[in-house]
């Protein structure tokens, strides 16, 4: 079981690092857009659209990593005032809810991605970028979040240390 969880954690961690790299790429794109618009007085057609798509990818690829690291938003003030036993029960309830939401995210996002891929949907901008890469981040992010939730659930049940 520990080997499976370690593999899952490695995959999800790699996606977090990929999201971090995409953040750096986003910064480069935005700085380039600002430079061309305000310094050269010749705004580029593609920087806004690419930055929006990168932001979507970053957000969805990082969700699993955030869950794995315990970085998701929660009400710690209330949670920390509860006993450890009640906190564990809350965690046991939280993971099945996350798992069910991930299934919906994967299913619905997968349908949107597949529709955009089959019909070769493109943005309505001047550059007409294909939309399927952006839509693909929804089911991929859902799968990564699902994997992180499975890992967290098994760690909780089998009392496996977080740092394998």
N, C-alpha and C positions, 0 to 999 in steps of 0.2 A: 504494500500500500504506500509506503514511504517513497518508493521509487516512482510510482505513478504521480504522486503529489509533487515530487521534485521536478518531474518532467513538465507537468502542468505549470508549475511556478516559473520554470525557465522560459516556457513559451510566452506566458503572460508578461514576464519581466522584459523579454525581448521586444514585445509590442510597446511597452512603456518607453524603452529606449528609442524605438523607431518614432514614437510620437514626439519625444524630445528632439530628435534630429529634424523632424518636420517643423518643430517650433523654430529652430535655427533657420531653416529654409524660408519659413513665413516671415521672419524678421528681414532676411535679405530681400524678399519680394516687396515687402512694404517700404523698406528704405529706398529701394530702387524706384518704386512708384512715387514716393515723396520727392526724391531727387529729380526725376524727370518732370514732375508737375511743377514744382516750385523753383527749382534752380534753372533747369533748361527751358522751362515754359513750354514743354511739349509732352503732355501727359500720354502715358502708354495705354493702349486699349485693353491689355490683358491683366494688369496687376491686381485690380480689384477682384476680378472673377477668380483668379488663381488663389489669391489670399483667402477668399471665402471658402473655396474648395479645400484648401489646406487646413483651415480651421475646423471644418467638418471632420476631416480625417483625423486630426489631432484629438478632437473631443471624443470621438468614438473609439479610436485605438487606445486611448489612455484610460478608459473606464475600468477595464479589468485590472490594470495595474494599480489604479487608485483603490479599488476594493481590496486587492491583495495587500497593499500597504496600510490599509485602514484609514485612508485619506478621504473617503466619501463624507459628505456632510451628514452629520447626525447631531442630535441634541445631547451633547456630552454632559451638560450641567445636570439634566434630569437623570441620565443614565448612570453617571458616576455617583449619584446620591443613593442608588439602589444597591442592594446586597449583591455579592458575586453570583449567588445562586439565581437570582432573578435576572441579572445581566446575561447569564448563560442561557436561560430560558428564552429571553428576548432574541438572542443570537440564533437559537434553534428555530424560532419562528421566522426570523428575518431571511434566512437562506432559502427556504422553500418559496417564499414570496419572490425573491430575486430570481430564482430559477424559473418560475412560471412567467415572469415578465420577460426574461431572456428568450424564452421559447416564442412568445408573441413578437418580440423584436426581430428575431431571426426569421420567422415565418413571413411577417409582413414586409420587412426590409428586403428579404430574399425575393418576394414577388415584385416589389418595385424595381429592384436591381435587374431582375430577369426581363421585365417588361422594357426597361430602358435599353438593355443590351440587345434584345431581339429586334426592337424597332429602331435601334441606332439613334435614340433621342439625342439632340444636341441643344446646347444653350442658345438663347436668342441673341447673344451678343455678336459683335463683329467677327470674333474669332471662331465662334460656333464649336466650342469644346464638347466632346462627347460627355454625356451625363452618367453613363454607367459606372465609371470609376468612383465617382462620388457616392452613388447609390450603393456600391459594393461595400463601402465602409460600414453601412448599417448592419447587415448580417454578420460581417467580420467582427465588428465591435460587440455585437450580441453574443457571438461564439466565445470571444475572449472574456467577456463578463461572465458568461455561463461557466467557463473553465475556472475562473477565479472563485466563483461562488461554490462550485463543487469542491475545490481545494479547501476553501475556508470551512465548509460544512464538514468535510472529512477530518480536518484538523481539530475541529471542535468536538466531534463525536469520539474520535480515537485519541484525543488529547496529545496530538502531535505538535511539537514545537514549531513556531512560525518560521524560524530560520533553520531550514534543513541543510 
